[in-house]
C-alpha cells in the first residue's frame, strides 16, 4: 500500500509540474491570440471608417447634384 501511495504522489507531482507549465503556455497563447484579435478588429474598424467616409462623400455630392438639377 505504501508503494501505491508513493507512486500516486510521484505521478501527481509530475502531472502538477506539467499542468503548471501548460497553464503558463496557455496564458501566453491566449495573450497572443488576444493581441492578434485586437489588431484585426482595428484593421476592420479602419476599413469601415474609410468606406463610411467614401459613402458620406458620395452622398453629399449626390445631394449637391440633385440640388443643382432641381434649381435648373
C-alpha positions in Angstrom: 0.0 0.0 0.0 2.8 2.4 0.8 4.3 1.8 -2.6 1.0 2.6 -4.2 0.7 5.9 -2.3 4.3 6.7 -3.3 3.7 6.1 -7.0 0.5 8.1 -6.8 2.2 11.1 -5.2 5.1 10.8 -7.7 2.6 10.8 -10.6 0.7 13.7 -9.0 3.8 15.9 -8.7 4.8 15.1 -12.3 1.3 16.0 -13.6 1.3 19.1 -11.4 4.5 20.4 -12.9 3.3 19.7 -16.4 0.0 21.3 -15.8 1.6 24.4 -14.3 3.8 24.7 -17.4 0.8 24.2 -19.6 -1.1 27.0 -17.8 1.8 29.4 -18.5 1.9 28.3 -22.1 -1.9 28.7 -22.4 -1.8 32.1 -20.9 0.9 33.2 -23.4 -1.0 31.8 -26.3 -4.2 33.5 -25.1 -2.4 36.8 -24.8 -1.0 36.4 -28.3 -4.4 35.5 -29.7 -6.0 38.4 -27.9 -3.5 40.9 -29.4 -4.0 39.4 -32.9 -7.8 39.8 -32.5 -7.4 43.4 -31.4 -5.2 44.1 -34.4 -7.6 42.5 -36.7 -10.5 44.4 -35.1 -8.6 47.7 -35.5 -8.0 46.9 -39.2 -11.7 46.2 -39.8 -12.6 49.4 -38.0 -10.2 51.4 -40.1 -11.7 49.8 -43.3 -15.2 50.6 -42.1 -14.3 54.2 -41.3 -12.7 54.6 -44.8 -15.8 53.2 -46.5 -18.1 55.3 -44.4 -16.1 58.4 -45.4 -16.4 57.4 -49.1 -20.1 56.9 -48.7 -20.6 60.2 -47.0 -18.7 62.0 -49.7 -20.7 60.3 -52.5 -24.0 61.1 -50.7 -23.1 64.8 -50.3 -22.0 65.0 -53.9 -25.3 63.3 -55.0 -27.3 65.8 -52.9 -25.4 68.7 -54.4 -26.1 67.4 -58.0 -29.7 66.8 -57.2 -30.0 70.3 -55.8 -28.5 71.8 -59.0 -30.8 69.8 -61.2 -33.9 70.9 -59.4 -32.9 74.5 -59.4 -32.1 74.4 -63.2 
